[in-house]
Amino acid sequence: MKPIAIISCFFLFSLIACNNSDKQANESKSDNDMDAARNFLDADLKGKFRNASTYMLQDSTNLGYLAVTERKYQTLEAVKKDSLKNASLRFFDTRQVNDSTTITIFANSYKNDRDTLRIVRKNGQWLVDLKYLFEHDMDTSNYNQGNKIDTIHK
């Protein structure tokens, strides 16, 4: 009788584990480019960096930039972390470069610093290319609030 109970429990736990991983996999998929950007940035603002990484291209440079961002976040005072967690996202301009690349200008309501993010489709999934935020060729800190000129090259 005990072996049947043990096998039944093992089967039940396996079934639950499979169900949860499918749910997590579906939750970390984005329907479109802007959904991927929104999901990534929202997780980032809330300090959920492991979750944010599921919406990001998985290469060493992107993972390194995300690790630096997480370390910087961990040094913030609790009040600043709460402000970031409660911030809303704002998207100012978006340009589809081609069918698999989009660039968007965004800010959060707490800092309101505009910057640029690239979202790419790889293997049918939209993912954030975080390195573009750090390595693009124009400085968005000089962004003029009155116009739409930024790193989106028209």
N, C-alpha and C positions, 0 to 999 in steps of 0.2 A: 504493500500500500504506500509506503514512504517513497519509493522510486517514482510512482505515478504522480504523487503530489509535487515532488521536486521537478519532474519533467514538465508538469502543468504550469508550475510557477515560472520556470525558465522560459517556456513558450509564451506565457502571458507578458513577462518582462521584455522579451524579444519583440513581441508584437507592438507593445507600447513604444519601445525605443525606435522601431522602424517608423511608426506613425509620427513621432515627434520630429525625426530628422526630415521626413517629407514636408512637414509643416514649416520647419525652419528654412528649408530650401526654397519653398514657395514664398515665404515672407521676405527672403533676401533677393528675390528677383524683381526687377522693375519692368513696368509695362512699356515705358518709353524713355527717351533721353532725359527729359525734365524730371520724370519720376525718379530716375537714378540719382540725379543731382540733389533733388529734394531729400530723398532717403539718406544719402550719404551725409549731407550737411546737417540734417536734423540729428542724426546719431552723433556726429562730431560735436555739435553744440551741447548735447546732453552728456558728453563725456563717455559715450558708449563706443569706444574705439574698435573693439572687436566686431561689433555689429557694423560699424562704418566700413571696416575693411572688406566686408562681404559685398559692398557696392562699388568696389574699387578694383582696378587692374592689379593683378597680383604679380608685381615685379619688384626687384630688390630696391630700386629707387623709390617707388611709391611707398613700400613698406617702411623704408627708412624715414621718409618725410612724415608718415603717419606716426611713427614712434617718437620723433622729435616733437610733433604737435601734442602727443599725449603727455610727454614729460613736461612740456611747458604748461599744459592744462593742470597737471598735478601740483604745480607750484602756486597756482592762483589761490587767492583768499576765497573762503566759502561764499562770501557775498557776490564776488565776481562770477564764480561758478554758477550760482543760482540765477544771476542775471543772464548768463549765456543759455542756461537751460530753459529759461522763460522767454527767450528772444524768438521773434518770428523771422522767417526768411523773406527777403524781397528780391525779385528778379527784375532787372531793368532792361536788359536787351539780350536777345538770343539770336544766333545765326547758325543755320544748318550749313556746314561746309560742304558736306556730301551726304550720301545716304547712311554713312556709318560714323560721322563725326559732327558734333554740335559744340559750339562755344557759347557760354552764357556769362553775363555780368550779374553779380549778386552781391548782397550785403545782408547782415543781420540787424535787427532793430536795436540791439544793444550797442554795438560799436559803430554801425553804419559806415564802415569802410568798404568801398566797392572793390571787388576783385574779380578775376576771370577764372573760369573753370572749363575744362574740356571734358566732354563725355563721348565715349566711343562705343561702338557696337562690336563685340568680339564673340564669335561662336554663337551668334543670335541673342546675346545678352548685352544690355546697356550697362556700361561701367564707367566710373569716374577715373580720369587720368590725373591724379593729384599732382604729379610733377609739373604739369603745365602751369599750375598756380604759382609755383616757385621759380620756374625757369623761363616763362614767356618773355618776349623781348621788349615789352614796354612796361613802364612803371605805372601801376594804377593808383598809387598814392597821389599822383598829380591830376587825378580825374576831376574834371570841371563838373560840378553838380548841375550846371545849367545846360549841358549838352550830352550827347550820347557817344562821344568819342572815347574809346578805350582800346583795349587790345583786340577788338574785333576788327580785322582789316577788311574793308569793303572793296 
